[in-house]
């Protein structure tokens, strides 16, 4: 019997949803123009209300529709290799309460886990895409070479050309190049362009001899549909036998009809084995998971902080986990799945019970243990081990280690209230984005899981011995109220035992972690973004209306601010309405200075201070920073990038003196997303607002930066 979870996710049967607001959570939305998401099973199992979530960003002023290149994914700088840290504040709301119970006012136990998953940008998983072939160009079908440099920029993955196709260099200097064969990029992390669930044909049996068949299944993945976890992960989950030591109450978990046993697809929360994206239900429902996973832990916000030392030690960030390695019959080629979930069954059936490690990234330039471990420094530990995505399941590689997650008391929120926490803001956690020594851009997804439990039984010790008739909970029991005279009154309780083991979840759309320029290596970077979507407070709920985030930012004089936002052109909330200014369904933001937060008229440029006191350290269009004047920066942010500057001598054809189209005064033809600028500011307090989303009695999109 396999049981190895420090907290089993045991949850009361209520709609206790969780929604990410920064970075923007998808709640399985993509680009719908309706208030409800179209497909609750698109990428993952959220268990949330269909109305929650935000669309993927659009790069311009028109919907991206089925053109991936027209989408906008947020980019955040990686931390520097020295003192400079990049800080991204994660904000969410959860409905059914959480946090400290010292006052005796909490109604449940709860834990929140924040994680991320990355793969090199423009690349698939190492298992499927060690080599990427090309066509067209001038390389005659040669394979991609990574990294490659084009026009002074170094890339570690395939990147979009002007025609929308992905290309790469087949020589490091890109004198030879070609278009990337998308068959070799099937499982790169992406948002997709259609709302359908990713196509997936599972292995026919755990003894499948057809290696070619396994590979051909991967090539049938749809390029137009979302990918987070890869197909190898889905295979592992579909084939691996479930943990039969878990408490499932009186639920009767189905067996795979074609395999004859119940796999990790089946849990108390998911007894019928419904597939959502390529997610594994067993891994999703329990933490920490007892096998290797592609997820990396950021934070554990525990109901009981005294459990933190054990939870930190059990994180796959720092604690290796095992799984069974088997080979295709008659070959030395590893199958990426095995039925056996424990050492005895694995070895009894000819497998090798193998220890796998999580990692920040791989360091292939170090080819031996000594050179690998010798690369360690005060910022990173390099170690020699078998990575969780190992191609053969036996070869050790040089890996960059992860830090243990931060574990602390979960923040307080009251039950039946999907709003602010203990204070005047929703709960949040500031993530220090890691530094990747290779300086490789990383495609990533962040997820948050919200686990709550009742106190009818001990959630940490109750196991399969209490299943079936021994279960302390039953579906829809009757409670009998008996008088001293023996009279009975029956009361019906609303109990669904499948939901007394429930996890709620939200995930972001894809975002990219990009390396810093060398001259920004030592400063802290604080991200300043926009949350919310179009509509009034009722129309957007359980999402939120527009606001800058953080809207009260306090930084030091040497710190940097990365200003960036994204929005959609299809937030119409059809049927529920989309009140707001400008063209219907469109998100727009901009930034102009304000002299007083209680005012609603922006300051004239000649009386502003923020632009005169700002020094641009980086800007998305790659201009000569010395040429950018205060008025250029003010214009660029006020128009959401519609104009880059006043004169084309400074910023080329996007100068206001060259752009023939005129900006519509409600930003209708401005980009929905602003790709970003990094500035340093002199000491002082600076206030700002958005001209479009500041309708006084209806909504207020304002913010303040204080530089100490």
C-alpha positions in Angstrom: 0.0 0.0 0.0 1.5 3.3 -1.1 0.8 6.4 1.0 3.2 9.2 1.1 1.5 12.6 1.2 2.1 15.1 4.0 -1.2 16.7 3.4 -3.8 14.9 1.6 -6.1 17.3 -0.2 -9.4 16.8 1.7 -12.0 19.4 0.9 -15.5 20.3 2.0 -18.2 20.2 -0.6 -18.7 23.9 -1.5 -17.9 26.2 -4.4 -14.6 27.5 -2.9 -13.1 28.8 -6.1 -9.7 30.4 -6.5 -8.8 33.0 -9.1 -5.5 34.5 -10.1 -5.6 38.2 -10.9 -1.8 38.9 -11.3 -0.4 37.4 -13.3 -3.8 37.0 -15.0 -5.3 33.6 -14.4 -7.0 31.9 -17.4 -9.5 29.7 -15.5 -9.3 27.7 -18.8 -10.4 30.7 -20.9 -8.6 31.5 -24.2 -10.2 34.3 -26.3 -13.9 33.8 -25.7 -16.2 36.8 -26.2 -18.7 35.4 -23.7 -18.9 35.8 -20.0 -18.6 32.0 -19.5 -15.5 30.0 -20.6 -16.2 27.7 -23.5 -14.3 24.6 -22.3 -13.8 23.9 -18.6 -11.5 21.0 -19.6 -9.3 22.9 -22.0 -5.9 22.8 -20.1 -6.5 21.7 -16.5 -9.2 21.0 -13.9 -10.0 24.2 -12.1 -13.3 23.3 -10.3 -14.0 27.0 -10.5 -17.1 28.9 -11.7 -17.3 29.2 -15.5 -17.3 33.0 -15.4 -13.9 33.4 -13.9 -10.6 34.1 -15.7 -9.1 36.4 -18.2 -8.5 36.0 -21.9 -5.0 35.6 -23.4 -3.5 39.0 -24.4 -3.7 40.4 -27.9 -0.6 42.2 -29.3 -2.5 44.8 -31.3 -5.9 46.4 -31.6 -7.6 43.5 -33.3 -8.4 40.0 -31.9 -5.7 37.4 -32.4 -8.2 34.8 -33.3 -6.3 31.8 -34.8 -3.0 33.6 -35.2 -0.6 32.8 -32.4 1.8 35.5 -33.5 -0.9 38.1 -32.7 -1.2 37.0 -29.1 0.8 38.8 -26.4 2.4 36.8 -23.6 3.8 38.8 -20.7 7.6 38.8 -20.3 9.4 39.2 -17.0 13.1 39.6 -16.5 15.0 36.8 -14.7 16.8 37.8 -11.5 20.4 38.8 -11.9 23.4 36.7 -11.1 24.4 38.8 -8.2 22.3 40.9 -5.8 19.6 42.0 -8.3 16.3 40.2 -7.7 13.2 40.4 -9.9 10.0 40.6 -7.8 6.6 39.6 -9.2 3.7 39.9 -6.9 1.1 37.1 -7.3 -2.4 38.1 -6.3 -5.5 35.9 -6.0 -8.9 35.7 -4.4 -10.3 32.5 -2.8 -13.9 32.1 -1.7 -14.2 29.8 1.2 -11.8 31.1 3.8 -8.2 30.3 4.8 -5.5 31.2 7.3 -4.8 31.4 11.0 -7.5 30.2 13.4 -6.1 31.7 16.6 -9.4 33.6 17.0 -11.4 30.5 16.5 -13.3 32.0 13.5 -12.1 29.8 10.7 -14.5 27.2 9.3 -12.1 24.8 7.6 -8.5 23.8 7.2 -6.7 25.0 4.1 -3.4 25.0 2.3 -2.3 27.0 -0.8 0.5 25.9 -3.1 2.1 28.1 -5.8 4.2 26.5 -8.5 5.6 27.1 -11.9 6.8 25.0 -14.9 9.2 26.1 -17.6 10.7 24.8 -20.8 13.2 26.8 -23.0 11.2 29.3 -25.1 10.6 28.0 -28.6 11.5 24.4 -27.7 9.7 21.3 -26.7 10.5 18.9 -24.0 13.9 17.3 -24.0 12.4 13.9 -24.5 10.8 14.7 -27.8 12.9 17.5 -29.2 16.6 16.9 -28.8 16.9 17.7 -32.5 14.8 20.1 -34.5 14.9 19.7 -38.3 14.3 22.5 -40.8 12.9 23.1 -44.2 13.2 26.1 -46.6 15.7 28.9 -45.9 19.2 28.2 -47.2 20.2 25.3 -45.0 18.9 22.4 -47.1 17.2 20.7 -44.2 20.0 20.9 -41.6 19.1 20.8 -37.9 18.8 23.8 -35.7 21.8 25.0 -33.7 21.1 26.5 -30.3 22.0 29.1 -29.3 22.0 31.1 -32.5 22.4 34.9 -33.0 20.4 37.0 -35.4 20.7 40.8 -35.7 22.6 41.0 -32.4 20.0 39.0 -30.4 20.8 35.5 -29.1 18.0 32.8 -29.2 17.8 29.4 -27.6 14.7 28.2 -29.4 12.7 28.7 -32.6 11.3 32.2 -33.0 8.6 33.7 -35.2 9.6 35.2 -38.5 7.6 38.0 -40.1 5.5 35.5 -41.9 4.5 33.8 -38.6 6.5 30.7 -39.2 9.1 29.6 -36.6 12.7 29.7 -37.7 16.2 29.0 -36.3 19.8 29.3 -37.3 21.5 26.1 -38.5 24.8 27.9 -37.8 25.5 29.9 -34.7 25.7 33.2 -36.7 22.5 32.4 -38.7 24.3 32.7 -42.0 22.5 29.4 -42.6 19.0 29.1 -41.4 15.7 27.4 -42.0 12.1 27.1 -40.8 11.6 24.8 -37.8 9.7 21.6 -38.5 6.7 21.9 -36.2 6.5 18.1 -35.8 9.6 18.5 -33.6 7.9 21.3 -31.5 4.7 19.5 -30.7 4.9 19.9 -27.0 6.3 23.4 -26.6 4.4 25.3 -24.0 1.7 27.4 -25.7 -1.7 28.9 -25.2 -3.2 27.6 -28.5 -5.5 29.4 -30.8 -8.7 27.2 -30.4 -10.5 26.3 -27.2 -10.6 22.5 -27.8 -8.9 20.2 -25.4 -5.6 18.9 -26.7 -6.0 15.7 -28.7 -4.5 12.7 -27.0 -4.5 9.0 -27.9 -3.2 7.0 -24.9 -0.9 3.9 -25.2 -2.9 0.8 -26.0 -1.4 -1.1 -23.0 1.5 -0.9 -20.6 3.3 -3.6 -22.5 3.0 -1.8 -25.9 6.0 -2.9 -28.0 5.5 -0.4 -30.7 8.0 2.3 -30.1 7.1 3.9 -33.5 3.5 4.0 -32.5 4.4 5.8 -29.3 6.2 8.5 -31.3 3.5 8.8 -33.9 1.0 9.5 -31.2 3.1 12.5 -30.2 3.1 13.9 -33.7 -0.7 13.9 -33.7 -0.8 16.6 -31.1 -2.6 19.6 -32.4 -0.5 22.7 -33.0 -3.5 24.9 -32.4 -4.4 23.7 -29.0 -2.9 24.5 -25.5 0.0 22.6 -24.1 1.3 22.9 -20.5 2.3 19.4 -19.4 3.7 17.2 -22.2 2.3 14.0 -23.7 4.9 11.9 -21.9 3.5 13.2 -18.6 0.0 12.2 -19.8 1.2 8.7 -20.7 2.8 8.2 -17.3 -0.5 9.1 -15.6 -2.7 7.0 -17.8 -0.6 3.9 -17.4 0.6 4.2 -13.8 -1.5 2.4 -11.2 -3.1 4.7 -8.7 -2.1 5.0 -5.1 -4.4 2.5 -3.5 -3.4 3.6 0.0 -5.3 6.9 -0.3 -8.6 7.6 1.5 -11.4 7.7 -1.1 -14.4 7.4 1.3 -17.3 5.5 -0.2 -16.4 6.4 -3.8 -16.1 3.6 -6.4 -13.2 4.6 -8.6 -13.5 3.3 -12.2 -10.9 1.1 -13.7 -9.4 1.9 -17.1 -11.7 -0.1 -19.3 -8.9 -1.1 -21.6 -6.2 -1.8 -18.9 -8.2 -3.7 -16.3 -6.9 -1.6 -13.3 -7.4 1.9 -11.9 -4.7 4.3 -12.9 -3.6 7.7 -11.6 -6.3 9.2 -13.8 -8.8 8.2 -11.1 -9.1 10.0 -7.8 -11.8 10.6 -5.2 -12.3 14.0 -6.8 -12.1 12.5 -10.4 -13.7 9.0 -10.0 -14.6 8.7 -13.6 -11.2 9.6 -14.9 -12.2 12.7 -16.9 -9.3 14.1 -18.9 -8.5 17.9 -18.6 -5.7 18.9 -20.9 -2.7 16.6 -20.3 -2.9 17.1 -16.5 -2.5 14.1 -14.1 -5.5 14.1 -11.6 -3.6 12.3 -8.9 -0.7 14.7 -9.0 -3.1 17.6 -9.1 -5.1 16.5 -6.1 -2.3 15.7 -3.7 0.8 17.5 -2.4 3.6 16.7 -2.2 3.3 14.1 -5.0 5.2 10.8 -4.4 6.6 10.6 -8.0 8.7 13.1 -10.1 6.6 15.9 -11.6 7.4 18.8 -14.1 6.3 21.4 -11.5 8.7 23.5 -9.4 7.5 24.9 -6.0 7.5 28.6 -5.3 5.6 28.7 -2.0 3.6 26.6 0.4 1.1 28.6 2.5 0.2 26.1 5.2 -2.8 25.9 7.5 -0.4 24.9 10.3 3.0 26.7 10.0 4.6 24.1 12.3 4.4 21.6 9.4 6.6 23.9 7.3 10.0 22.3 8.0 8.7 18.9 6.9 6.9 20.3 3.8 10.0 22.2 2.7 12.1 19.0 3.0 9.5 17.0 1.0 9.3 19.4 -1.9 10.5 17.9 -5.2 12.7 21.0 -5.5 15.1 19.5 -3.0 13.8 15.9 -2.4 14.3 13.4 -5.2 11.5 11.0 -6.0 11.4 7.6 -7.7 9.5 6.0 -10.5 9.7 2.7 -12.4 11.9 2.7 -15.6 10.9 0.0 -18.2 12.0 -0.5 -21.8 10.2 -1.4 -25.0 10.3 -5.2 -25.2 13.4 -6.4 -27.1 15.0 -2.9 -27.2 17.1 -0.6 -25.0 14.7 2.3 -25.5 12.9 3.6 -22.5 9.1 3.7 -22.3 7.9 6.9 -20.7 5.4 5.0 -18.7 5.1 2.1 -16.4 2.2 0.5 -14.5 4.2 0.0 -11.3 4.1 2.7 -8.6 6.3 1.0 -6.0 9.7 -0.6 -5.8 8.6 -4.2 -5.2 6.1 -4.4 -8.1 8.5 -2.5 -10.3 11.4 -4.9 -9.8 9.2 -8.0 -9.7 8.1 -7.1 -13.3 11.6 -6.4 -14.7 11.7 -2.6 -14.1 14.3 -0.5 -12.4 13.2 1.6 -9.5 15.0 4.9 -10.2 15.7 8.1 -8.4 14.9 11.3 -10.4 15.7 14.9 -9.6 14.0 18.2 -10.2 16.1 21.1 -11.5 16.1 24.8 -12.5 17.7 24.0 -15.8 20.3 21.7 -17.3 24.0 22.6 -17.8 25.1 20.4 -20.7 28.5 22.1 -21.1 29.7 20.2 -17.9 30.1 16.6 -19.0 31.4 15.0 -15.8 30.5 15.0 -12.1 33.7 16.9 -11.0 33.3 19.8 -13.5 29.6 20.0 -12.8 29.8 20.2 -9.0 32.8 22.5 -9.4 30.7 25.1 -11.2 28.6 25.7 -8.0 28.8 29.2 -6.5 27.0 31.2 -3.8 24.0 31.6 -6.1 23.6 28.2 -7.6 24.3 24.6 -6.7 25.2 22.4 -9.6 24.8 18.6 -9.1 25.1 15.4 -11.0 22.0 13.3 -11.2 19.2 11.8 -13.4 16.7 14.5 -14.4 13.0 13.8 -14.2 12.7 14.1 -18.0 15.6 11.8 -18.7 15.5 10.3 -22.2 16.8 6.9 -21.2 16.1 6.9 -17.5 19.7 6.0 -16.5 22.1 8.7 -17.8 23.2 11.3 -15.2 23.5 15.0 -16.3 24.7 18.2 -14.9 21.7 20.0 -13.3 21.3 23.4 -11.7 19.6 22.9 -8.4 16.4 24.6 -7.0 16.0 26.2 -3.7 13.5 24.8 -1.2 10.1 26.6 -1.5 9.1 29.3 1.0 6.7 27.9 3.5 4.7 30.1 5.9 1.3 30.5 7.5 -1.5 30.7 4.9 -3.0 34.3 4.8 -6.3 34.9 6.4 -9.5 35.3 4.4 -13.1 34.9 5.7 -15.4 32.2 4.4 -18.1 32.9 1.7 -16.2 36.0 0.5 -14.3 36.0 -2.7 -12.5 39.3 -1.9 -9.9 41.0 0.2 -7.9 39.3 2.9 -6.9 40.5 6.3 -6.3 44.1 5.1 -7.5 46.3 2.2 -6.2 44.1 -0.6 -6.6 40.5 -1.9 -4.1 38.0 -0.7 -0.7 38.0 -2.5 2.8 36.6 -2.4 5.9 38.2 -3.9 7.8 35.7 -6.0 11.5 36.3 -6.6 11.9 35.0 -10.1 15.0 32.8 -10.4 18.2 33.5 -12.3 18.9 31.0 -15.1 22.7 30.8 -15.5 22.5 29.9 -19.2 20.5 33.2 -19.9 18.0 31.1 -21.8 14.5 32.6 -22.3 12.0 30.3 -20.7 8.4 29.7 -21.6 6.5 29.2 -18.3 3.1 28.7 -16.7 2.3 29.4 -13.1 -0.4 27.6 -11.1 -2.0 28.1 -7.7 -3.8 25.2 -5.9 -6.3 25.8 -3.0 -7.0 22.9 -0.7 -9.5 23.0 2.1 -10.7 20.3 4.4 -13.4 19.6 7.0 -12.6 18.3 10.6 -14.7 15.2 10.6 -11.5 13.1 10.4 -7.8 13.7 10.5 -6.7 14.7 7.0 -3.1 13.7 7.6 -3.6 10.2 8.9 -6.8 8.9 7.4 -6.0 6.3 4.7 -7.6 3.4 2.7 -8.4 1.5 5.9 -11.3 3.9 6.2 -12.7 3.4 2.7 -16.1 1.9 1.8 -18.3 0.9 4.8 -15.6 2.2 7.2 -15.7 5.7 5.8 -16.4 8.4 8.4 -18.4 10.3 5.8 -21.2 9.2 3.5 -23.0 10.7 0.6 -26.0 12.9 1.6 -26.6 11.5 5.0 -29.5 12.3 7.2 -29.0 13.9 10.6 -31.6 12.8 13.2 -32.7 15.3 15.9 -34.3 13.2 18.7 -36.3 14.5 21.6 -36.2 13.1 25.1 -39.6 11.5 24.3 -38.1 9.6 21.3 -39.6 11.8 18.6 -37.3 12.1 15.5 -36.9 14.9 13.0 -34.7 14.1 10.0 -32.5 16.7 8.4 -30.8 16.2 5.1 -27.1 17.1 4.9 -25.5 18.1 1.6 -22.4 15.9 1.4 -20.7 14.7 -1.7 -17.8 12.5 -0.7 -16.1 12.9 -4.1 -15.8 16.6 -3.1 -14.4 15.8 0.4 -11.1 15.4 -1.5 -11.2 18.4 -3.7 -8.6 20.8 -5.1 -9.3 24.2 -6.7 -6.8 25.6 -9.2 -6.1 28.4 -11.5 -3.2 28.8 -14.0 -1.8 31.7 -16.0 -1.5 31.9 -19.7 2.0 31.3 -21.0 4.6 33.9 -20.0 8.3 34.2 -20.8 11.2 34.7 -18.4 13.9 36.7 -20.3 17.5 37.3 -19.3 18.6 40.7 -18.2 20.8 43.0 -20.1 24.3 43.1 -18.6 23.9 46.6 -17.3 20.8 45.7 -15.2 22.3 42.7 -13.4 22.7 44.2 -9.9 19.5 46.2 -9.3 16.1 44.8 -8.0 13.3 44.9 -10.6 9.7 45.4 -9.4 7.0 44.5 -11.9 4.1 47.1 -12.3 1.2 45.6 -14.3 -2.5 46.0 -14.8 -5.1 43.6 -13.5 -8.8 43.3 -14.4 -10.9 43.2 -17.5 -13.7 45.2 -19.2 -17.1 45.5 -17.5 -18.5 46.7 -14.2 -18.0 44.9 -10.9 -21.1 42.7 -11.4 -20.4 41.9 -15.1 -16.8 40.8 -14.5 -17.2 38.9 -11.2 -15.4 36.7 -10.1 -12.7 38.5 -12.1 -12.1 42.2 -11.1 -12.3 45.6 -12.7 -9.2 47.4 -14.0 -6.5 48.6 -11.6 -2.8 49.0 -11.7 -1.0 46.4 -9.7 0.6 46.9 -7.3 -1.2 50.2 -7.1 0.9 51.4 -4.2 4.5 50.5 -5.0 7.3 51.3 -2.5 10.9 50.9 -3.8 14.4 52.1 -3.0 16.3 54.7 -5.0 18.4 52.2 -6.8 15.5 49.8 -7.7 14.0 49.5 -11.2 10.4 49.4 -12.2 9.3 47.2 -15.2 6.0 48.7 -16.5 4.0 46.3 -18.7 0.4 45.3 -19.2 -1.7 43.1 -21.4 -5.4 43.0 -22.5 -7.8 41.3 -24.8 -10.0 42.6 -27.7 -12.7 40.0 -27.0 -13.7 40.6 -23.3 -17.3 41.3 -24.4 -18.9 39.3 -21.6 -21.7 38.5 -24.0 -25.1 38.1 -22.3 -23.8 39.8 -19.1 -22.6 43.1 -20.6 -19.3 44.9 -20.8 -19.8 48.4 -19.5 -16.8 50.7 -20.1 -15.4 53.4 -22.4 -14.3 53.0 -26.0 -15.0 50.1 -28.4 -17.0 47.2 -26.9 -15.1 44.2 -25.7 -11.7 45.8 -25.7 -9.2 46.2 -22.8 -7.1 49.3 -23.0 -4.8 50.9 -20.5 -2.3 53.8 -20.5 -0.4 55.8 -18.0 -0.4 59.6 -17.4 0.7 61.6 -14.4 -1.7 62.8 -11.7 -1.0 65.4 -9.1 -3.4 64.0 -6.5 -5.0 60.6 -6.2 -8.3 62.3 -5.3 -8.2 64.2 -8.6 -9.4 62.9 -12.0 -7.7 65.3 -14.4 -4.2 64.4 -15.4 -1.3 66.9 -15.0 -0.1 68.8 -18.1 3.2 67.5 -19.3 5.1 70.8 -18.3 4.1 70.3 -14.7 4.8 66.5 -14.4 7.8 65.1 -12.5 7.7 61.4 -13.2 9.0 61.6 -16.7 11.7 64.2 -16.0 12.9 62.0 -13.0 12.9 58.8 -14.9 15.8 57.2 -16.7 15.1 54.5 -19.2 17.2 51.4 -18.7 15.4 49.2 -21.3 12.5 49.6 -23.7 10.7 47.0 -25.8 11.5 48.5 -29.2 15.3 48.6 -28.6 16.0 52.3 -29.2 19.2 54.1 -28.4 18.3 54.9 -24.8 20.3 58.2 -24.8 17.9 59.6 -27.5 14.7 59.0 -25.5 13.5 62.3 -24.0 11.0 62.7 -21.1 8.3 63.7 -23.6 8.9 60.6 -25.7 8.5 58.3 -22.7 5.3 60.2 -21.6 3.9 59.8 -25.2 4.8 56.1 -25.4 3.0 55.2 -22.1 0.1 57.6 -22.7 -0.7 55.9 -26.1 0.0 52.3 -24.9 2.8 52.2 -27.5 0.7 53.5 -30.5 3.4 56.1 -30.8 6.9 55.2 -29.7 8.2 58.8 -29.6 7.6 62.2 -31.2 10.2 62.1 -33.9 11.2 59.2 -36.2 14.9 60.2 -35.7 14.6 58.7 -32.2 12.4 55.6 -32.8 12.1 55.1 -36.5 8.9 54.8 -38.5 6.7 54.7 -35.3 7.5 58.3 -34.5 4.4 60.5 -34.2 5.7 62.7 -37.0 5.7 59.7 -39.4 2.6 57.6 -38.3 -0.2 58.6 -40.7 -3.0 57.0 -38.7 -4.1 59.2 -35.8 -4.7 57.8 -32.3 -8.4 57.5 -31.4 -8.8 59.4 -28.2 -10.3 56.5 -26.3 -7.4 54.2 -27.4 -9.6 52.1 -29.7 -6.9 51.7 -32.2 -4.1 51.5 -29.7 -2.5 48.1 -28.8 -4.3 46.1 -26.1 -0.9 45.2 -24.6 2.1 47.3 -23.8 5.3 45.4 -24.1 7.2 47.2 -21.5 9.8 49.7 -20.3 12.2 49.5 -17.4 13.0 52.8 -15.6 14.8 54.0 -12.5 13.3 57.0 -10.7 14.6 59.7 -8.4 13.4 59.9 -4.8 9.9 61.1 -4.5 6.2 60.1 -4.7 4.6 59.8 -8.2 0.9 59.4 -8.9 -0.6 58.3 -12.2 -3.9 57.2 -13.8 -5.4 55.7 -16.9 -7.4 58.1 -19.0 -9.8 55.5 -20.4 -10.8 53.5 -17.3 -11.3 56.2 -14.8 -15.0 57.0 -14.8 -15.1 58.5 -11.3 -18.3 57.0 -9.7 -17.9 53.7 -11.7 -14.2 52.8 -11.6 -10.9 54.2 -10.6 -7.6 53.0 -12.3 -4.9 54.9 -10.5 -1.6 54.2 -8.8 1.3 55.5 -6.8 5.0 54.9 -6.8 7.1 56.0 -3.7 10.8 56.0 -4.1 12.7 56.1 -0.8 
